[in-house]
Amino acid sequence: MIIVDKKLIPQEILKDSVLLNLASAYFSIGKRLEQKTKCSQTRGFIMSALRGGAARNQNQIATMLGFDRTVVHRAIKTMIHEGLLSERKADTGRALLVQLTAKGNHYREGLIKERRAAEDRLRKELTPRETSTLIRLLQRVAELEF
């Protein structure tokens, strides 16, 4: 059995399902990177949304990522407390803008380094032809309309 999002999926179901195998691979990789970096995907996505010096309010980030505002708010509050993000009042309106601090940028660079190492490891396991085929097939899956 393979664990996907903390639920057990029987092998007989997994063996014939493209979507479940895709989900299994996604969650497995995500969990391993999360364990190694001690950074949740939510936090990683928030830092990505703030890359390059961008300053955004929490609602903008939640909308951009397609996440629940409460989840984003809690993660940002913790990240501010940890010194990864700073908060300031917007020039107009009541919104508070957040952006990466120097510590947050350094932390994000470490996450990118770990992701690249995982990518390199995967590329060593696959032939160049397998890699290009996998990428092509994943692109086709991403484009499908359900």
C-alpha positions as CSV (number, residue, x, y, z in Angstrom):
1,M,0.0,0.0,0.0
2,I,1.1,3.5,-0.7
3,I,0.1,6.5,1.5
4,V,-1.4,9.4,-0.3
5,D,-2.5,12.3,1.8
6,K,-2.5,10.1,4.9
7,K,-5.0,7.7,3.4
8,L,-4.1,4.2,2.4
9,I,-4.8,3.2,-1.1
10,P,-5.0,-0.5,-1.8
11,Q,-2.5,-1.7,-4.4
12,E,-5.2,-3.2,-6.6
13,I,-6.8,0.3,-7.1
14,L,-3.4,2.0,-7.5
15,K,-2.1,-0.3,-10.1
16,D,-4.7,0.7,-12.7
17,S,-5.2,4.3,-11.9
18,V,-3.1,6.9,-13.7
19,L,-4.5,9.7,-11.6
20,L,-3.9,8.0,-8.3
21,N,-0.3,7.1,-9.3
22,L,0.2,10.8,-10.3
23,A,-1.2,11.9,-6.9
24,S,0.9,9.4,-5.1
25,A,4.1,10.6,-6.7
26,Y,3.2,14.2,-6.1
27,F,2.4,13.7,-2.4
28,S,5.4,11.4,-1.9
29,I,7.8,14.0,-3.3
30,G,6.1,16.8,-1.4
31,K,6.3,15.0,1.9
32,R,9.9,14.0,1.5
33,L,10.9,17.6,0.6
34,E,8.8,18.9,3.5
35,Q,10.5,16.5,5.9
36,K,14.0,17.4,4.6
37,T,13.5,21.2,4.5
38,K,11.1,21.5,7.5
39,C,9.0,23.7,5.2
40,S,5.4,23.0,4.3
41,Q,4.3,23.4,0.7
42,T,2.0,26.3,1.8
43,R,5.0,28.2,3.2
44,G,7.1,27.5,0.1
45,F,4.3,28.7,-2.2
46,I,3.9,31.9,-0.1
47,M,7.7,32.6,-0.4
48,S,7.5,32.0,-4.1
49,A,4.7,34.5,-4.4
50,L,6.9,37.1,-2.7
51,R,10.1,36.4,-4.7
52,G,12.0,39.2,-6.3
53,G,11.1,41.8,-3.7
54,A,7.3,41.6,-4.3
55,A,5.1,43.0,-1.6
56,R,1.5,41.7,-1.4
57,N,-1.3,41.6,1.0
58,Q,-2.6,38.3,2.4
59,N,-5.7,38.3,0.3
60,Q,-3.7,38.8,-2.9
61,I,-1.5,35.9,-1.9
62,A,-4.4,33.6,-1.1
63,T,-6.1,34.4,-4.4
64,M,-2.9,34.0,-6.4
65,L,-2.3,30.6,-4.9
66,G,-5.9,29.5,-4.8
67,F,-5.6,28.8,-1.0
68,D,-8.0,29.5,1.8
69,R,-7.3,33.0,3.3
70,T,-7.3,31.6,6.8
71,V,-4.6,29.1,5.9
72,V,-2.5,31.8,4.3
73,H,-3.1,34.2,7.2
74,R,-1.9,31.6,9.8
75,A,1.2,30.7,7.8
76,I,2.1,34.4,7.3
77,K,1.6,35.2,10.9
78,T,4.0,32.4,11.9
79,M,6.5,33.4,9.2
80,I,6.5,37.0,10.4
81,H,7.1,35.7,14.0
82,E,10.1,33.6,12.7
83,G,11.5,36.6,10.9
84,L,11.1,35.2,7.4
85,L,8.6,38.0,6.4
86,S,8.1,41.6,7.3
87,E,4.9,43.5,7.3
88,R,4.1,47.1,6.5
89,K,1.1,49.3,5.8
90,A,0.3,49.9,2.1
91,D,0.7,53.4,0.8
92,T,-3.1,53.5,0.1
93,G,-6.0,51.8,1.9
94,R,-5.9,49.7,5.0
95,A,-4.1,46.6,3.6
96,L,-0.9,45.3,5.2
97,L,1.7,44.2,2.8
98,V,4.1,41.4,3.5
99,Q,7.5,40.7,1.8
100,L,10.5,38.4,2.3
101,T,13.2,39.6,4.7
102,A,16.8,38.9,4.2
103,K,16.4,35.8,6.4
104,G,13.4,34.8,4.3
105,N,15.3,35.2,1.0
106,H,18.2,33.1,2.4
107,Y,15.7,30.4,3.6
108,R,14.0,30.4,0.2
109,E,17.4,30.0,-1.5
110,G,17.9,26.9,0.6
111,L,14.6,25.5,-0.4
112,I,15.4,26.0,-4.1
113,K,18.7,24.2,-3.6
114,E,17.0,21.2,-2.1
115,R,14.4,21.1,-4.9
116,R,17.2,21.3,-7.5
117,A,19.0,18.4,-5.7
118,A,15.8,16.3,-5.8
119,E,15.5,17.2,-9.5
120,D,19.1,16.1,-10.1
121,R,18.5,12.9,-8.3
122,L,15.4,12.1,-10.4
123,R,17.3,12.9,-13.6
124,K,20.0,10.5,-12.6
125,E,17.4,7.7,-12.2
126,L,15.8,8.3,-15.6
127,T,17.4,8.3,-19.0
128,P,17.2,11.5,-21.0
129,R,14.5,9.9,-23.2
130,E,12.5,8.9,-20.2
131,T,12.8,12.4,-18.7
132,S,11.6,14.0,-21.9
133,T,8.7,11.5,-22.3
134,L,7.7,12.0,-18.7
135,I,7.7,15.8,-19.1
136,R,5.7,15.6,-22.3
137,L,3.1,13.3,-20.7
138,L,2.8,15.4,-17.6
139,Q,2.2,18.5,-19.8
140,R,-0.6,16.6,-21.7
141,V,-2.2,15.6,-18.4
142,A,-2.0,19.2,-17.1
143,E,-3.8,20.4,-20.3
144,L,-6.7,17.9,-20.1
145,E,-10.2,19.2,-19.5
146,F,-12.2,17.2,-17.0
